[in-house]
Every structure is written in structure tokens, then in C-alpha cells.
Amino acid sequence: AVLTAFIKFAIRGLSLRYENPGPLLAEFNESFERTVGNRDLFVSMLVGMLDTDTFEFRYASAGHDPAFLRNGSSVRSLDVTGPLLGVMQSEFETRTIVLRPGDTLVLATDGLTEARDRKGEMLGSEGAEAVIAAAPASAQLLADGLAKHVAARAGNRLNDDLAILAVRVRDDANA
């Protein structure tokens, strides 16, 4: 709980100083390594900044499972842009995408892609893309459907944490 509080406080503070998430992650990584001082402790993270006027989404990902962008029934993974935090000094590339009306951005913990079926096989990124593509357009129904799919896949028992955030740009956003 103390580590989680440190991370939240540090990221919020750094977000006031940086317009792009890549340099923010680089500074956080350096602070994290110095503060924690344990090479066996690492963190994955995605930091994203959404401009709600232009729908520009700038992000950097430190070893975190990919985020997904859905456009209609087409889904693609957003690239990981750097290594895990706390492992080594590194640059973290900022990537930018522009969300269009009807697009849905899906962020999730590894409980989505690492959801195992009864045979022990993981869903993986491609499996997650297929489930996202088949889900309803509503962001809430999409997130609910992903959670139900993961639970059903695991025999209605979650073996890992699962957090999902789905953000959909309204179809009339540019009108």
C-alpha cells in the first residue's frame, strides 16, 4: 500500500511538469530506482494523456501489456515503448494517436491477456483483440463483456487482478 501511494503521488506530481509521458516515465524510473533500491522490485505502467478537444492521445508504456485501439470491428495493439520500471535507466518513447469518432481505447491490467482457460492457455494479445472486436460498441458494455469473458474463461474464478478502462469517442464528437 505504501508503494502504491508513492507511485500515485509521484506520477501525479510529475504530470504537472511534463507535457509528454515518455520523459515523465524516465524521471519516475530514476526516482523509483533510487527510492526503492531493490533490483528485484519492478513496475509496469502505461501513462497516457488525452486532449479532450483534439482527441490526441499521447502515451508511453514501461513494459506494460499493450493498450488496444478499436475502430469499428478492427482492433490493434498499441506498442510498448520502453522497459519495465526499476530495472535499468532508459528513455521512454512517447507515441501519439488521434482518436476518431467511434474509436474506443481499451486499457487493462495483465489480468486480461494472462487470463488462462482450464487447460492453462493464456488469452494473449491476439485473443484480447478478438474479444474486443466482437464486443458491443458501448464502452461500459465492452468493459463488462471483457470482465465476463475473463471470468468465464477461468471457470468463473479470477486468478489475477483485472482492471479495465474503456474510453469511446462519441460518434458525433466532431459535429
Secondary structure, 3 states (H helix, E strand, C coil): CHHHHHHHHHHHHHHCCCCCHHHHHHHHHHHHHHHHCCCCCCECEEEEEEECCCCEEEEEEEECCCCEEEECCEEEECCCCECCECCCCCCCCCEEEECCCCCEEEEECCCCCCCECCCCCECHHHHHHHHHHHCCCCHHHHHHHHHHHHHHHCCCCCCCCCCEEEEECCCCCCC
